[in-house]
Amino acid sequence: MSANPRKKPSRRDFLKTSAAASAAGAVAASFPSISLGRAAKNRKLKLGFIGCGGRGTGAASQALSADQHVELTAMGDVFPDQIEKALAVLEKKHSGQLDVPKKRQFIGLDAYQEVLDSGVDVVILTSPPGFRPMMFEAAVEKGVHIFCEKPMGTDVPGVKRVAAAARKAKEKGLTVMSGFCWRYSESRRGAYQQIFDGAIGDVRSVYATYLNPTVHAMPDDPVKPEQLRDIEWQIQNWHNFVWIGGDSLVEQAIHSVDKIGWVLGDTDPVSCVGMGGRQQPMPGTQIFDHFAITYEYPNGIRAFMHSRQQSNVYNENSDYITGCDGVCTIGKGTDPFITDNAGQPSWRFKSDPDSGMSPNMYQQEHDELFASIRNDTAHNDGEWMTHSCLLGIMGRMAAYTGQKITWDQVINDETSLYPEGLEWDSRIDVGPMPTPGSTELVPATIKA
């Protein structure tokens, strides 16, 4: 099975295709917010919220800000205090759009299904990504519109499940909006459009960085307290376990992997090699704190992905796209800009002249989501969002194993990381940290 079964276009063709997709998003964004109010005057959209942590609470707030005729009616999480915290935050800004009595505050591993069964029209999926495939499938089956945070799974079988469900969503006319927020950034859209229009000539290489401080470190005492179940402990510290978090490359640095896919037309790479490991000790974690991945594309094009989650070191989140006729630099604390081969500036993105700022990309996602629903023009990110996730998993496979990984190996991989038969009282063995040269896979298993 190919994750991208389309006939491979020429380089110019796929850049034009990606440019058209970007332009389509811009068209959706052009609907003025007042038109949403008029279209919704006789009907409120009921919003469900699954996975009520910080990122999810932000997404719920943005959804409620995008459309005044949206009402939050159901919430689900494995921990009741997460729901209480999220409601307290949302109440401060959206009190008139909340209708979530205790009977629609669902707790437990099956809370997602109860939220979907409560009659919602739109759902926000922001639980840890190990649960994403089953929740996404259930949402499509229920026939609701979806905002789906990245990544769309932590292993190839899970991402394939999401891709198949996204195709069903398209058949049903449902909107599927991804959490790959940079594709909704006005400045990034502007820069990539310049590239698609030939401003730097044919792209020859991409260098992307995602060098950040440590995210969600393990507790000082990394030993699970006796009173906590395995799943409670691992959900509380989900970034640190591969089956539920995907590792830092697939969970956070996937944003930069996605931008590599975007600028290269979401085409399939030929192969990749990678390195990674942990330099700053963190007892109890299963994940690497750095990755260096090289993707090889047809015609000798290469993309380089460097990511890191370490404390007290240099940080950067940038993209350097080199073409035959110039370089596009994105990030580095400035608006995107292009220089020619002589190093002279030839283009720079200009923010709004009045505010000096670009629209918030997180808000833009939800503005376009609800515009597509109100105007009956279903938006579907399914194909490229899952393709980007497979690119991230490909890099992780290369770094974990120390081997050169081909695209065919990725799309045919059947390694499932989700613990089979998972229940609330399951004892979950996550295994040791991967060792390049000897590790083949890192599944979590249910203990006897």
C-alpha positions as CSV (number, residue, x, y, z in Angstrom):
1,M,0.0,0.0,0.0
2,S,1.3,3.4,-0.9
3,A,0.6,6.3,1.4
4,N,0.8,8.6,-1.6
5,P,-0.5,6.6,-4.6
6,R,-0.7,9.5,-7.0
7,K,1.5,9.4,-10.1
8,K,4.7,11.3,-9.3
9,P,4.6,14.7,-11.0
10,S,7.5,16.6,-12.4
11,R,9.2,19.0,-10.0
12,R,7.5,22.0,-11.5
13,D,4.1,20.2,-11.5
14,F,4.2,19.3,-7.8
15,L,5.3,22.7,-6.8
16,K,2.3,24.1,-8.7
17,T,0.0,21.6,-7.0
18,S,1.2,22.5,-3.6
19,A,0.8,26.2,-4.4
20,A,-2.8,25.6,-5.5
21,A,-3.5,23.8,-2.2
22,S,-2.1,26.8,-0.3
23,A,-4.2,29.2,-2.4
24,A,-7.3,27.1,-1.6
25,G,-6.7,27.6,2.1
26,A,-6.4,31.3,1.5
27,V,-9.7,31.3,-0.2
28,A,-11.3,29.6,2.8
29,A,-9.7,32.2,5.1
30,S,-11.3,35.0,3.0
31,F,-14.8,34.5,4.3
32,P,-15.5,37.4,6.7
33,S,-16.4,36.4,10.2
34,I,-19.7,38.3,10.1
35,S,-21.0,35.9,7.4
36,L,-20.6,33.1,9.8
37,G,-22.9,34.8,12.3
38,R,-25.6,35.3,9.6
39,A,-25.3,31.7,8.4
40,A,-25.6,30.4,12.0
41,K,-28.4,32.5,13.3
42,N,-30.9,29.6,13.5
43,R,-28.5,26.8,14.5
44,K,-25.7,26.4,17.0
45,L,-22.9,24.0,16.4
46,K,-22.2,21.7,19.3
47,L,-18.5,21.3,20.1
48,G,-17.0,18.2,21.8
49,F,-13.5,18.4,23.4
50,I,-11.5,15.2,23.9
51,G,-8.1,15.5,25.7
52,C,-8.4,18.5,28.0
53,G,-4.8,19.5,28.6
54,G,-3.1,22.8,27.8
55,R,-2.9,22.4,24.0
56,G,-6.5,21.1,23.9
57,T,-7.8,24.0,26.0
58,G,-6.1,26.4,23.6
59,A,-7.7,24.7,20.7
60,A,-11.1,24.8,22.3
61,S,-10.8,28.5,23.0
62,Q,-9.8,29.1,19.4
63,A,-12.8,27.1,18.2
64,L,-15.1,29.2,20.3
65,S,-13.5,32.4,19.1
66,A,-13.8,31.4,15.5
67,D,-17.6,31.3,15.5
68,Q,-20.0,32.9,18.0
69,H,-22.6,30.3,17.3
70,V,-20.5,27.4,18.6
71,E,-21.3,26.0,22.0
72,L,-19.1,23.6,24.0
73,T,-21.4,20.8,25.2
74,A,-19.2,17.8,26.0
75,M,-15.7,17.1,27.3
76,G,-13.8,13.9,27.8
77,D,-10.5,13.0,29.6
78,V,-9.0,10.2,31.7
79,F,-8.6,12.6,34.6
80,P,-11.4,14.7,36.0
81,D,-9.1,17.5,37.2
82,Q,-8.1,18.1,33.6
83,I,-11.7,18.9,32.7
84,E,-12.1,21.2,35.8
85,K,-8.9,23.1,34.9
86,A,-9.9,23.5,31.2
87,L,-13.4,24.7,32.2
88,A,-12.0,27.3,34.5
89,V,-9.8,28.7,31.8
90,L,-12.6,28.7,29.2
91,E,-15.1,30.2,31.6
92,K,-13.0,33.4,31.8
93,K,-13.3,34.1,28.0
94,H,-16.3,32.1,26.7
95,S,-18.8,31.8,29.6
96,G,-21.7,32.4,27.2
97,Q,-20.7,29.5,25.0
98,L,-20.3,26.8,27.6
99,D,-23.0,24.2,28.4
100,V,-21.1,21.3,29.9
101,P,-23.0,19.9,33.0
102,K,-21.5,17.1,35.0
103,K,-23.5,14.6,33.0
104,R,-21.5,15.5,29.8
105,Q,-18.1,15.5,31.5
106,F,-16.9,12.0,30.7
107,I,-14.0,10.3,32.4
108,G,-12.0,7.2,31.4
109,L,-10.5,5.4,28.4
110,D,-13.9,5.3,26.7
111,A,-14.7,9.0,27.4
112,Y,-14.1,9.8,23.7
113,Q,-16.9,7.6,22.6
114,E,-19.3,9.1,25.1
115,V,-18.4,12.6,23.9
116,L,-19.1,11.5,20.3
117,D,-22.4,9.8,21.3
118,S,-23.6,13.0,23.1
119,G,-24.7,14.6,19.8
120,V,-21.8,17.0,19.0
121,D,-21.3,18.4,15.5
122,V,-17.6,19.2,15.7
123,V,-14.9,17.5,17.8
124,I,-11.4,18.5,19.0
125,L,-9.0,15.6,19.3
126,T,-6.1,16.6,21.5
127,S,-5.5,13.6,23.6
128,P,-2.0,12.0,23.6
129,P,-1.3,10.8,20.0
130,G,-1.2,7.1,20.8
131,F,-4.9,7.2,21.1
132,R,-5.5,9.3,17.9
133,P,-6.2,6.6,15.4
134,M,-9.1,5.0,17.3
135,M,-10.6,8.3,18.2
136,F,-10.3,9.7,14.7
137,E,-11.9,6.6,13.2
138,A,-14.8,6.8,15.7
139,A,-15.3,10.5,14.9
140,V,-15.6,9.8,11.2
141,E,-17.9,6.9,11.8
142,K,-20.1,9.2,13.9
143,G,-20.2,11.8,11.1
144,V,-18.7,14.8,12.9
145,H,-16.3,17.5,11.7
146,I,-12.8,17.1,13.2
147,F,-9.9,19.2,14.4
148,C,-7.1,16.7,14.9
149,E,-3.9,17.8,16.6
150,K,-0.6,16.5,15.3
151,P,0.7,13.8,15.1
152,M,-2.0,11.6,13.7
153,G,-0.5,8.4,15.3
154,T,2.8,7.0,16.7
155,D,3.3,4.1,14.3
156,V,2.7,3.3,10.7
157,P,-0.4,1.1,11.2
158,G,-2.1,3.8,13.3
159,V,-1.3,6.6,10.7
160,K,-2.7,4.4,7.9
161,R,-5.9,4.0,9.9
162,V,-6.2,7.7,10.1
163,A,-5.5,8.1,6.4
164,A,-8.2,5.6,5.5
165,A,-10.7,7.2,7.8
166,A,-9.8,10.7,6.4
167,R,-10.8,9.3,2.9
168,K,-14.1,8.2,4.3
169,A,-14.5,11.7,5.9
170,K,-14.0,13.2,2.4
171,E,-16.7,10.9,1.0
172,K,-19.1,12.0,3.8
173,G,-18.4,15.7,3.2
174,L,-16.8,16.2,6.6
175,T,-14.1,18.8,7.4
176,V,-10.8,17.4,8.7
177,M,-8.5,20.1,9.9
178,S,-5.0,19.2,11.1
179,G,-2.9,20.7,13.9
180,F,0.0,21.4,11.6
181,C,-0.3,25.1,12.3
182,W,2.5,26.4,10.1
183,R,0.5,25.6,7.0
184,Y,-2.0,28.2,8.3
185,S,0.7,30.8,8.9
186,E,0.3,33.8,6.6
187,S,4.0,34.5,6.5
188,R,4.9,30.8,5.8
189,R,2.2,30.7,3.1
190,G,3.7,33.8,1.6
191,A,7.2,32.5,1.6
192,Y,6.3,29.1,0.2
193,Q,4.2,30.7,-2.5
194,Q,7.3,32.6,-3.6
195,I,9.2,29.3,-3.8
196,F,6.4,27.7,-5.7
197,D,6.4,30.6,-8.1
198,G,10.1,30.1,-8.9
199,A,11.7,32.8,-6.8
200,I,14.7,30.7,-5.9
201,G,14.6,28.4,-8.9
202,D,14.4,24.6,-8.5
203,V,14.8,23.6,-4.8
204,R,18.0,21.6,-4.3
205,S,18.1,21.2,-0.5
206,V,16.2,21.9,2.7
207,Y,17.7,22.3,6.2
208,A,15.2,22.5,9.1
209,T,15.9,23.0,12.7
210,Y,13.8,22.3,15.8
211,L,16.2,23.0,18.7
212,N,14.2,23.5,21.8
213,P,14.5,23.2,25.6
214,T,13.4,20.0,27.3
215,V,9.6,19.5,27.1
216,H,7.7,17.7,29.9
217,A,10.6,16.2,31.8
218,M,10.0,13.2,34.0
219,P,9.4,13.8,37.7
220,D,12.5,14.1,39.9
221,D,11.6,10.6,41.2
222,P,11.1,8.6,38.0
223,V,9.7,5.5,39.7
224,K,6.0,5.0,39.3
225,P,4.1,5.5,42.6
226,E,2.5,2.2,43.8
227,Q,-1.0,3.8,44.0
228,L,-0.9,4.7,40.2
229,R,-1.8,2.3,37.5
230,D,0.7,2.0,34.6
231,I,-1.6,3.8,32.2
232,E,-2.1,6.7,34.7
233,W,1.6,7.1,35.1
234,Q,2.3,6.9,31.4
235,I,-0.5,9.3,30.4
236,Q,0.7,11.8,33.0
237,N,4.2,11.6,31.4
238,W,3.1,10.7,27.9
239,H,5.9,12.6,26.0
240,N,8.4,10.2,27.5
241,F,6.9,6.9,26.2
242,V,7.1,6.0,22.5
243,W,3.8,4.1,22.2
244,I,1.7,7.0,23.4
245,G,3.9,10.0,22.5
246,G,5.9,9.0,19.4
247,D,9.2,10.4,20.6
248,S,10.2,14.1,20.2
249,L,10.8,13.9,16.5
250,V,7.4,12.5,15.8
251,E,5.5,14.6,18.4
252,Q,7.1,18.1,18.4
253,A,9.7,18.3,15.7
254,I,7.1,16.9,13.3
255,H,6.2,20.5,12.6
256,S,9.5,21.0,10.8
257,V,9.3,17.6,9.1
258,D,5.9,18.7,7.8
259,K,7.4,21.9,6.4
260,I,10.0,19.8,4.6
261,G,7.1,17.8,3.1
262,W,5.2,20.9,2.2
263,V,8.1,22.6,0.3
264,L,8.8,19.4,-1.6
265,G,5.2,19.0,-2.7
266,D,4.4,16.2,-0.3
267,T,6.1,13.7,-2.5
268,D,7.6,10.4,-1.3
269,P,11.3,10.4,-0.4
270,V,13.5,7.6,-1.6
271,S,15.2,6.8,1.7
272,C,16.6,8.3,4.8
273,V,19.4,7.8,7.3
274,G,19.4,9.1,10.8
275,M,21.2,9.5,14.1
276,G,19.9,10.1,17.6
277,G,20.2,9.3,21.2
278,R,20.1,10.9,24.7
279,Q,23.0,13.1,25.9
280,Q,21.3,14.7,28.9
281,P,20.3,11.9,31.3
282,M,16.6,11.7,32.4
283,P,15.9,8.5,34.3
284,G,12.6,6.9,33.5
285,T,12.2,8.2,30.0
286,Q,12.2,6.0,26.9
287,I,12.9,8.8,24.3
288,F,15.9,10.4,22.6
289,D,16.7,14.0,23.2
290,H,18.3,14.7,19.8
291,F,17.9,13.6,16.2
292,A,19.7,14.3,12.9
293,I,17.9,12.9,9.9
294,T,18.8,13.1,6.2
295,Y,16.0,12.5,3.7
296,E,16.9,11.7,0.1
297,Y,14.4,12.6,-2.6
298,P,14.5,11.9,-6.4
299,N,17.0,13.9,-8.5
300,G,19.5,14.0,-5.7
301,I,17.5,16.5,-3.6
302,R,18.2,16.2,0.2
303,A,16.4,17.5,3.2
304,F,18.2,17.7,6.6
305,M,16.2,17.7,9.9
306,H,18.0,18.5,13.1
307,S,16.0,18.4,16.4
308,R,16.9,18.6,20.0
309,Q,15.2,18.9,23.4
310,Q,17.9,19.8,25.9
311,S,18.4,22.4,28.6
312,N,20.9,25.3,28.6
313,V,21.9,25.0,24.9
314,Y,21.3,27.0,21.7
315,N,17.7,27.1,20.5
316,E,16.4,27.7,17.0
317,N,13.3,26.9,14.9
318,S,14.1,27.8,11.3
319,D,14.0,26.6,7.7
320,Y,16.6,27.2,5.0
321,I,15.5,26.3,1.5
322,T,18.3,26.5,-1.1
323,G,17.4,26.7,-4.8
324,C,19.4,27.1,-7.9
325,D,18.8,30.9,-7.9
326,G,18.8,31.8,-4.2
327,V,17.9,30.9,-0.6
328,C,14.7,31.4,1.4
329,T,15.2,31.8,5.2
330,I,12.3,31.3,7.5
331,G,12.6,31.9,11.2
332,K,15.6,33.3,13.0
333,G,13.3,35.8,14.7
334,T,12.5,37.7,11.5
335,D,9.9,37.6,8.8
336,P,10.7,35.2,6.0
337,F,13.1,36.6,3.4
338,I,14.8,35.5,0.1
339,T,18.4,36.3,-1.0
340,D,19.8,35.8,-4.5
341,N,23.1,33.9,-5.2
342,A,25.0,37.0,-4.5
343,G,23.5,37.3,-1.0
344,Q,21.4,40.3,-1.9
345,P,17.8,40.5,-0.6
346,S,15.2,40.0,-3.3
347,W,12.0,39.5,-1.2
348,R,10.8,39.8,2.4
349,F,7.3,39.0,3.8
350,K,5.5,42.1,5.0
351,S,3.3,41.8,8.1
352,D,0.1,43.8,8.5
353,P,1.2,47.5,8.1
354,D,-1.2,48.6,10.9
355,S,-0.5,46.1,13.6
356,G,2.9,45.0,12.4
357,M,1.8,41.4,13.0
358,S,0.4,38.4,11.1
359,P,-2.8,36.6,12.0
360,N,-2.4,34.0,14.7
361,M,-1.9,30.7,12.9
362,Y,-3.6,28.7,15.6
363,Q,-6.7,30.9,15.4
364,Q,-6.5,30.8,11.6
365,E,-6.9,27.0,11.6
366,H,-10.2,27.2,13.4
367,D,-11.4,30.2,11.4
368,E,-10.9,28.2,8.2
369,L,-12.4,25.1,9.8
370,F,-15.7,26.8,10.7
371,A,-15.7,28.8,7.4
372,S,-15.6,25.4,5.6
373,I,-18.5,24.0,7.7
374,R,-20.7,27.1,7.4
375,N,-20.2,27.4,3.7
376,D,-20.6,23.7,3.0
377,T,-17.1,23.5,1.4
378,A,-15.6,20.5,3.3
379,H,-11.9,21.0,3.9
380,N,-9.8,17.8,4.3
381,D,-6.1,17.8,5.3
382,G,-6.1,14.0,5.5
383,E,-3.7,13.0,2.7
384,W,-0.8,15.4,3.5
385,M,-1.1,15.4,7.3
386,T,-0.7,11.6,7.4
387,H,2.1,11.7,4.8
388,S,4.0,14.1,7.1
389,C,3.5,11.8,10.0
390,L,5.0,8.9,8.0
391,L,8.0,11.1,7.2
392,G,8.6,11.6,10.9
393,I,8.2,8.0,11.7
394,M,10.6,7.1,8.9
395,G,13.2,9.4,10.5
396,R,12.6,7.8,13.9
397,M,13.0,4.3,12.4
398,A,16.3,5.3,10.9
399,A,17.7,6.8,14.1
400,Y,16.4,4.0,16.4
401,T,17.8,1.2,14.2
402,G,20.9,2.9,12.8
403,Q,19.9,1.6,9.4
404,K,19.1,3.2,6.0
405,I,15.3,3.1,5.7
406,T,13.5,3.2,2.3
407,W,10.0,4.6,1.7
408,D,8.8,1.1,0.8
409,Q,9.9,-0.2,4.2
410,V,8.0,2.5,5.9
411,I,4.7,2.1,4.1
412,N,4.9,-1.7,4.5
413,D,5.8,-1.6,8.2
414,E,3.4,-3.5,10.4
415,T,4.9,-2.7,13.8
416,S,2.1,-1.6,16.1
417,L,3.2,0.3,19.2
418,Y,-0.3,0.4,20.8
419,P,-0.5,-2.2,23.6
420,E,-2.9,-4.9,22.4
421,G,-5.8,-5.4,24.8
422,L,-5.2,-2.2,26.6
423,E,-7.5,-1.7,29.6
424,W,-7.5,0.6,32.7
425,D,-5.8,-2.0,34.9
426,S,-3.3,-3.3,32.3
427,R,0.3,-3.5,33.3
428,I,2.3,-2.0,30.4
429,D,5.9,-2.8,29.7
430,V,7.4,-0.1,27.5
431,G,10.9,-1.6,27.3
432,P,14.3,0.1,27.3
433,M,15.5,3.1,25.3
434,P,16.3,2.1,21.7
435,T,19.9,1.2,20.8
436,P,21.0,1.9,17.2
437,G,22.6,-1.2,15.7
438,S,20.5,-3.6,17.7
439,T,17.0,-2.2,18.1
440,E,14.5,-3.4,15.5
441,L,11.3,-2.1,17.0
442,V,10.0,-0.6,20.3
443,P,6.5,-2.0,21.0
444,A,4.8,-1.7,24.3
445,T,3.4,-4.9,25.6
446,I,0.8,-5.9,28.2
447,K,2.4,-7.7,31.1
448,A,1.1,-11.1,32.2
